[in-house]
């Protein structure tokens, strides 16, 4: 499963929040990636705010791109707001890119 999870994470790193020039994985928007034995993938993710302008399109993009990863049968995104996102959830790389370090 680690190889499949690595491919999924690499795909997630190709998806960018349109308002912030950092990918959604490094931004800390992905809370959990669960891979079931039947290769169905369930992703818990959040948005930078509940009023995010891509609240409808971004989860669909994540589902479509993850579902296209070799070895994935289907993908489903669950949007959660608990805990709420804040900049401390960003990776060191993202903080550096955005000038927070």
Secondary structure as UniProt FT lines:
FT   HELIX           2..12
FT   TURN            13..14
FT   TURN            18..19
FT   TURN            24..28
FT   STRAND          30..35
FT   TURN            37..38
FT   STRAND          40..45
FT   TURN            50..51
FT   TURN            53..56
FT   HELIX           57..67
FT   TURN            70..71
FT   STRAND          74..79
FT   HELIX           87..89
FT   HELIX           92..97
FT   TURN            98..99
//
